[in-house]
Amino acid sequence: MQAGRVIKVSGPLVVADNMGDARMYDMVRVSEARLLGEIIELRGDRASIQVYEETTGLGPGEPVYNTGAPLSVELGPGLIESIFDGVQRPLNIIRQQVGDYIIRGVDVPALDRERRWEFKPRVEKGDQVQAGDILGTVQETTLVEHRIMVPPHISAGTVTEIFSGEFTVEDVVVKLETAEGPVELTMMQKWPIRKGRPYAEKIGQCKPMITGQRIIDTFFPIAMGGTACIPGPFGSGKTVTQHQLAKWADAEIVVYIGCGERGNEMTDVLKEFPGLKDPKSGEPLMKRTVLIANTSNMPVAAREASIYTGITIAEYFRDMGYSVALMADSTSRWAEALREMSGRLEEMPGEEGYPAYLGSRLAEFYERAGCTICPGTERREGALTIVGAVSPPGGDLSEPVSQATLRIVKVFWGLDASLAYRRHFPAINWLLSYSLYQDTVAPYFSEHLGEKWNEMRREAMRLLEEEAELEEIVRLVGIDALSARERLVLETAKSIREDYLHQNATHEVDTYTSLRKQFRMLELILNFHHEALRVVEKGEIDLDLERLFTLPVRERIARAKYVSEAELATLDSLDQEIKEQVASLGGLEGGEEDA
């Protein structure tokens, strides 16, 4: 193949001529060091290449070799439990070969070519198969059955041979006879990262993705196959919130992308995940997780590719019929990489220097989420849910990345620095955030928790909104201007905030709350409010609200969050205690002791 020639080097951008046979997004190898790159612009026989490795020392005259294929990922057994960089190089294998830092030009296959996997056929000789059909399975980990599928580019064929036993990902396990001729299939397939994998049909979302985070599940739920963003300033808890979702969301596969984040944060993730236990199986969480680490000190061009690498892997597991949760932390760093490459290409800048196509690129990414009917003759449903963190400079949500993201996603979990400074986590502001899936998933909650759940949720939100209005009055004229009912509203809203919405991610019990426990906790808070409101409105308490607010049962309500799922029955007695203790104040005169 004729080699191109480098004529310009500008950081990660390399311009080469003599590239007349090249196409957009072809993968190339630059210089004799064979640095990995991708063509992002063509002008005549000149190609602009973003190089995914350090270009220090590169100069004009160096050769450029076109592979003739787009940047693709390898899909097959060995993905789960792996840690890749932004272009799917296995970091643990590279570390074993070259040490703690990736050297330039290192070329290690994404999937282990020597490891053997037990392949169990699902079809027989003579069977008709088509794209997406499951040919066999591999028990990749104790939690994940890897389903070997007919690749999307094969329309239909007849099985002429199928093998059983232990094979590497490059060994032939199935032979097909197709209209185009005989085809040999291995357990591995490749797919270009910038092209979404095909599906039979997209279907509507009706089931929520339960996260175990009370403020999310109660007020701002995300549907399975939905999209959400978590914008917030530095230190407001974006990364911790995404870690919580990765740990506890009821997705079968988790793909976590550290896109341009600080190295110490990614180190914490890499150290923490292997030690986490899956709440459903008790197995390590890594046994259903794929990690992609592209830290801020890695080449900026690879950061731009990392979210496409991650979402292609996520789509692959979705096609098997799994529900997949993808966490991208953060899309702002990805957009900054896009801006840098656009500037080096001398493109006309848009708002704040971001390229004019920022919005369309974000939409292309988020639109790959959804609930789908998978390809193949056997009906399978898969779901891909995307949660992207956004890091607006100074917490300014009017900046382009935040605004472009909000136009696309349907859930907005707005993090508030003032809540974070008060140590209220998750620091999701309940007055700013919203979920457009609320009506969609309401029937699910009604079916599993009863109609009372939706009523309680609406009442709790009304109390929080009323609290915000009353606090304005208190700031102006003082709390003495409020009626007894209004002071009770403030007290109940405070209980909702501190006893229900505040959740300790590091506490063994409080880190995750099931729907049943969420229902019980909120019910207790509102039961106290209703009982107290009844006696306040009847005037049975001679304005001695402090005694009402300090009843012993309130301490037990506050500590309900620390009651384990196995001991939820111990909360049943609280309803009667609430009634008795509130009623015991009803007949009191001034200084009488509480009965």
Beta strands, then each sheet from edge to edge (+ up, - down):
strand 1: 4-10
strand 2: 13-17
strand 3: 26-30
strand 4: 35-43
strand 5: 46-51
strand 6: 63-70
strand 7: 72-75
strand 8: 83-84
strand 9: 117-121
strand 10: 128-130
strand 11: 134-139
strand 12: 145-149
strand 13: 156-162
strand 14: 165-167
strand 15: 172-178
strand 16: 181-186
strand 17: 189-192
strand 18: 201-203
strand 19: 227-231
strand 20: 253-259
strand 21: 289-294
strand 22: 323-329
strand 23: 370-373
strand 24: 381-390
strand 25: 411-412
strand 26: 434-435
sheet 1: 1+ 2- 5+ 4- 3+ 6- 1+
sheet 2: 7+ 17-
sheet 3: 8+ 21+ 20+ 22+ 24+ 19+ 25+ 26-
sheet 4: 8+ 21+ 20+ 22+ 24+ 23- 18+
sheet 5: 12+ 11- 9+ 14-
sheet 6: 10+ 13- 15+ 16-
end
